[in-house]
Amino acid sequence: MVKTWHIETFVVAVILAGVAVCSQIFLEKGPVEWIGALAVLLTFCHVQVADRLAEAEDHRSRLADEASFLSQHYEHAKMKPEVEEVRAATARLHVHVECHWKLKYFLVSKEICWFGYFVILGAWSALVGVGVFLLYPVWRHQYRKRKPLEAPSSD
């Protein structure tokens, strides 16, 4: 079964290969452009995993908020057996990576820095990577709007 991350990786690899080939033909860049393209592709794969971890943590925190609300509601209604079940569920849903929300901030900040650096160097594959990394969170957000996360997924 083809997963979303397979398609994402393939699209990015094709774009980077096209830039590397054009850089070799028109700008006489050597193998260094292919090394840069590979580095960008591997970094993209890293970002894919990190983004999925952030999605899972965000989803878990929303579920924990709902479970906490239910726990308070049940406690107020004096429904003791259910309260213990809800408390146990809330404990399991506790966010494990408190700083998950910083992921996009650091991504955008570093890509702005890399953009300036790569323009000065004329590293065209790397510049394409900047665009890919900045657009990826937007793509994932739109994707999750259409396909909400219900349980941890490798998609």
N, C-alpha and C positions, 0 to 999 in steps of 0.2 A: 504494500500500500504506500503510495506517495504521500508524504506528509508536507505540511506547509513549509517547514524549514528546508526541505529538499528543494522545493521550487524557488524559495528565496535565495538559497545559496547558488543554485544554477544561474539564475538571472544575474546576480552580482558577478559571478565568475565570467559569464559571457561578456558583460559590459567591460570588466577589467581586462580581459583578453583582447577585446577590440581596441581599447586604448593603448595597450602595450604594443600591439601590432602596428597601429598607426604611428606611435612614437618611434618605433624602429624604422619604419619606412620613410616618414616625413621629417623626423627630427634627428635621425641617426643615433638614437639612444640605443645603447647596447643591452646586454642581459640585466643590467641594473634595474631597468624598467620592469622586467618580469619578476625580479626579486621584490620590488615594491608592490607589484600587483598581488603577488602571493601573500605578502605581509598584510596587505589590506584585506584580502579574502579571509585570512586566518583571524584577523582582528574582528571582522564582521561575524564570523562564527562565534567568537567569544561574546560579542555583544548580543547575539541571538540568545545564548544561554542566559546571560545576565538579565536580559529583558524578560524572559520567561520566569526567572526567579522573582523578579520584581512584580510581575503580574500575579504570581501565586501568593506572594506576601500581601499584596493589596487586596486580593480576594479573601484571603484568610482574615485580614483585619476587619473587613466589612462583615464577614460572618461572625467574628467575635463580638462586634458591636451589636449585631442582632441578637446573639445568644445572651449577651449581658442584659439587654433590654428585656428579653423574655424571662430571664432569671429574676429581675426586679419585679416584673409583672406577676409572676407566679408566687413570689414571696409575699407580695402585697395581698394576693388572693388566698394566702395560707394553704397553698397546695404543696405540701412538703415532699412527697415522693418525686414529683416532676422537677422540683427545684434542684434536687441533688443530681438528677440526670443532666439538667441544663448546665449546672455548675461544672460538671465533669466535661461536658462538651465544650464549654467556654475555655477551660484550662487547656484542652487539646488544640484549640484554635488560636491560642496566643501567638502573636507575631514573633517570629524568631530573629528576623533581621530588621531591627528598628530603623536603620538608616536607608531602607530600600527606596524611599522617596527621593534620595539624593542622586540616584543613578542618572536620571535624565539631566539634572543640573551639571554634573561633572562631564557627561557626554558632550553637551553643547559647548561648555567652556573649553574643553580640550580641543574640540574640533575647530573652534574659532582660532585658537592658537596655531593648530596644525595648518589651517588654511593659509595664514600669513607666511608661515615657514615654507610651505610647499610652493607657494607662488614665487617666492624669492629663489628657490632652488630650480623651479621649472619641472617639478616632479608631477607629471600629469596624471599618472595612475593614482598617486596618492591624493591628488585633488579630487578625482572622481570618488575616492573613498570618503572624503569629507562630506560630499553630497549624499552619498549612500547612508552614512551614519547619522546625518542630520534628518534625513527623510524617513529612516527606519522607524523611529518611535511614532511618527505620524501614521505610517502604514499600519503598525500594530494596533494603534488606538482605533483606527477605522475598522480593522479586521475584528477586534474584540467587540465593537459595537454591533457588528453583524453576527458574530459568533461568540456570545458571552462565555466566560470561563465558569464551568459548573463544578469541576473537580480538577485537581492537578493534571496537566496534560503535557504530552511531549510534542504537541502539534505546533 
